Amino acid sequence: MRRVVLVLLLVVAGCASPAWDDADYGRKAGATAEAAASSVALVRLAVENEAKLTRPYLQTLLTETVTALDSVDSQFGAVQPPSRQAVEVRAEITELTSEAAEQVQVLLNEVRLREIRDPEKAVADLAELGDRLRAFAEEQPS
């Protein structure tokens, strides 16, 4: 798990450099969305297989994922948007990454209280959010 988080952090580390134009900013936003989508997919798989995982492992995975999502958001937040259009891109990706962190935090709180209330709904919500993150990433310049 730590390797996955480390890889995600390394992928997103490139987002901390300045954005010279809208295309560069879009690429950074796309990389941020991809990193967040990977984190969301990991959590979705964990929730789907909750019965096969120990509670301490699941709690650790969720804790590290919240940390990774917060880091992704912070790394991208350090990049200044070069235009008004980029400000809109920033608002959209920030909303998505914040939603991801919030969903994972809710699941972490539920695990700490001994159970995920509605695992099927959580899986569906995470899948939908992952799809939105990937769609956002695909809309950005490559």
C-alpha positions in Angstrom: 0.0 0.0 0.0 2.7 2.4 0.9 4.3 1.8 -2.5 1.0 2.7 -4.2 0.8 6.0 -2.2 4.4 6.7 -2.9 3.9 6.2 -6.7 0.8 8.4 -6.6 2.8 11.1 -4.8 5.7 10.9 -7.3 3.3 11.1 -10.2 1.7 14.2 -8.8 5.0 15.8 -7.7 5.3 17.2 -11.2 2.3 19.3 -10.6 4.2 21.6 -8.3 6.1 23.3 -11.1 4.8 26.5 -12.6 2.3 26.4 -15.5 3.4 28.5 -18.4 0.2 28.5 -20.3 -3.3 26.9 -20.4 -2.1 23.7 -22.1 0.6 23.2 -19.4 -1.9 23.9 -16.7 -4.4 21.5 -18.2 -1.8 18.7 -18.3 -1.1 19.3 -14.7 -4.8 19.3 -13.9 -5.2 16.0 -15.9 -2.3 14.4 -14.0 -3.9 15.5 -10.7 -7.2 13.9 -11.8 -5.5 10.7 -12.8 -3.7 10.4 -9.5 -7.0 11.1 -7.6 -8.9 8.6 -9.8 -6.2 5.9 -9.0 -6.7 6.5 -5.3 -10.5 6.3 -5.6 -10.2 3.1 -7.6 -8.0 1.6 -4.9 -10.5 2.5 -2.2 -13.4 1.1 -4.3 -11.6 -2.2 -4.6 -10.9 -2.3 -0.9 -14.6 -1.6 -0.1 -15.7 -4.3 -2.6 -13.4 -6.8 -0.8 -13.9 -5.5 2.7 -14.8 -9.0 4.0 -11.4 -10.3 2.8 -9.4 -7.5 4.5 -8.6 -7.1 8.2 -10.0 -4.0 9.8 -6.5 -2.6 10.7 -5.4 -3.0 7.0 -8.5 -1.3 5.7 -8.1 1.5 8.2 -4.5 2.0 7.2 -5.3 1.9 3.5 -8.0 4.5 3.9 -5.9 6.7 6.2 -3.0 6.7 3.7 -5.4 7.4 0.8 -6.9 10.4 2.5 -3.3 11.6 3.0 -2.5 11.0 -0.6 -5.6 12.8 -1.8 -4.9 15.8 0.4 -1.3 15.8 -1.0 -2.6 15.7 -4.6 -4.9 18.6 -3.9 -2.1 20.6 -2.1 0.4 19.9 -4.9 -1.9 21.2 -7.6 -3.1 24.0 -5.4 0.5 25.4 -5.5 0.3 25.9 -9.3 -0.9 29.3 -10.2 -3.5 29.4 -13.0 -2.2 31.4 -16.0 -5.6 32.6 -17.2 -9.3 33.0 -16.3 -10.0 29.8 -18.1 -7.4 28.0 -16.0 -9.2 29.4 -12.9 -12.3 27.5 -14.0 -10.2 24.3 -14.5 -8.8 24.8 -11.0 -12.2 25.1 -9.5 -13.4 21.9 -11.2 -10.5 19.7 -10.3 -10.3 21.1 -6.7 -14.0 20.3 -6.3 -13.4 16.7 -7.6 -10.4 16.0 -5.4 -12.1 17.5 -2.4 -15.1 15.3 -2.9 -12.8 12.3 -3.2 -11.0 13.1 0.0 -14.3 13.6 1.7 -15.8 10.3 0.5 -12.7 8.4 1.7 -12.7 10.2 5.0 -16.4 9.2 5.6 -15.5 5.6 4.9 -12.5 5.8 7.2 -14.8 7.2 10.0 -17.2 4.3 9.4 -14.4 1.7 9.5 -13.2 3.2 12.8 -16.7 2.8 14.1 -16.5 -0.9 13.0 -18.5 -1.1 9.8 -19.1 0.6 6.4 -22.8 1.4 6.6 -23.7 0.7 3.0 -20.8 -0.8 1.1 -22.7 -1.2 -2.2 -23.6 2.5 -2.2 -20.1 3.4 -1.3 -18.7 1.3 -4.2 -21.2 2.9 -6.6 -20.4 6.4 -5.4 -16.7 5.8 -5.7 -17.1 4.3 -9.2 -19.1 7.3 -10.3 -16.5 9.7 -8.9 -13.7 7.8 -10.5 -15.4 8.0 -13.8 -15.8 11.8 -13.4 -12.1 12.2 -12.5 -11.1 10.1 -15.5 -13.4 12.0 -17.8 -11.9 15.3 -16.5 -8.4 14.0 -17.2 -9.3 13.0 -20.7 -10.7 16.5 -21.5 -7.3 18.0 -20.7 -4.4 18.4 -23.2 -2.0 15.5 -23.4 
